[in-house]
Amino acid sequence: MRLLRVTTVPISLHLLLTGQFRYMMDKGYEVITISADGPEVGEVLKEGVKHIVVPFTRKITPIHDFHCLIALIRIIKKIKPDIIHTHTPKAGLLGMMAGRMCGVPVRMHTVAGLPMMEARGMKRKILEAAEKVTYACAQKVYPNSRGLENFMTQELKVSPAKIKIIGKGSSNGIDVDFFRRTEELENQAITIRKQIGAGPEDVVFSFVGRIVRDKGIVELVKAFKSVTDQLRDKVLPDGSVKRAFLLLVGPFEQALDPLPKDVVEFLQNDKRVTLAGFQRDVRPWMMASDIFVFPSYREGFPNVVMQACLLRVPVIVSDINGCNEIIRHDFSGIIVPAKDVKPLQQAMSTLAEDESRRRLFSESAHAFVSTNFRREYVWEEIRKEYVKMLRGNNG
């Protein structure tokens, strides 16, 4: 069977679906991937797939998108896939349209986040219309969390019969063996703490993701400032003062979702903040922190939260879909309202001063994630869905 997987940019193929293509090839599928060009294409090719470049954009570009649609139609007519499976909004829209126009037998689209949830005005209407076209062209739509499923049925009025969650959620599961603490990683984490100037008694808060507004960075900065002021007033038994540090791992994306100028200046100039940029291996960076904070406004099913849980780093997350399906409040972490500084600051202060609570949370979270989101389980559930859809299409 010939399987075509499409995402807007190659980093989604590489980071969000790593390992899945090789698994499907081992099960007898010929896998072909499509995305815009980018440095991650090389990593995708390492899985043994054939990759085709179509210059998708993540912005609203109707004329350019039309040319990409024509290119997709030509590609699909040439390779004649049995299944087309798309991810990300732009690839989903164009991929499902092209798949339907070309009569691809099985058309599947996975939803791992909806930018329209934070959009307003005309932009929201355009994004909503695009999603509805995508779903109309797809035979089945797969939100990767219960929260997304509820939003799609209630806000977008998608028929429940057209929606299905694979397993317990997540688009790709997580590599439990890779995200395991080791002595080598521990040593790397210690080195990072020394590099940023944090001592054993200090508290390091970490965040991994795009450094943009809708990841909650504005609220995180405000809460961090308050926590820093609180800790400064508390003297340790040896006469020293516990300090707070903020470690941000990920790229700035000022073009799409810019941060306010004062927030950018604080992040770039304050000595307590470390901007690590994009890191190919986030494990030692997470482990260098005492608390992982993820105050995002919207998500599908965030991999970074599961990664922190497996690395036994206690987490604070916002009360949004995905996050609130991974973390159970006050049992395996703390859940706070999105876009609200005060409860975020209170949660950060609470965990900064309670090491035993941090240990309890981290152990509970590790047990839940390692049991329910193992990567091989998710891959096999997706393969089963391919078989089911193909059989249904054939009669």
Sequence and secondary structure as in RCSB ss.txt:
>XXXX:A:sequence
MRLLRVTTVPISLHLLLTGQFRYMMDKGYEVITISADGPEVGEVLKEGVKHIVVPFTRKITPIHDFHCLIALIRI
IKKIKPDIIHTHTPKAGLLGMMAGRMCGVPVRMHTVAGLPMMEARGMKRKILEAAEKVTYACAQKVYPNSRGLEN
FMTQELKVSPAKIKIIGKGSSNGIDVDFFRRTEELENQAITIRKQIGAGPEDVVFSFVGRIVRDKGIVELVKAFK
SVTDQLRDKVLPDGSVKRAFLLLVGPFEQALDPLPKDVVEFLQNDKRVTLAGFQRDVRPWMMASDIFVFPSYREG
FPNVVMQACLLRVPVIVSDINGCNEIIRHDFSGIIVPAKDVKPLQQAMSTLAEDESRRRLFSESAHAFVSTNFRR
EYVWEEIRKEYVKMLRGNNG
>XXXX:A:secstr
 EEEEE SSHHIIIIISTTHHHHHHHTT EEEEEE   TTHHHHHTTT EEEE    SS  HHHHHHHHHHHHHH
HHHH  SEEEEESHHHHHHHHHHHHHTT SEEEEEES  GGGG  HHHHHHHHHHHHHHHHH SEEEESSHHHHH
HHHHTS   GGGB   TTS SS B TTTS   HHHHHHHHHHHHHHT  TTSEEEEEES BSGGGTHHHHHHHHH
HHHHHHHT B TTS B  EEEEEES B TTTS   HHHHHHHHH TTEEEEE  S  HHHHHT SEEEE  S  S
S HHHHHHHHTT  EEEESSTTHHHH  BTTTBEEE TT HHHHHHHHHHHHT HHHHHHHHHHHHHHHHHH BH
HHHHHHHHHHHHHHHHHHT 
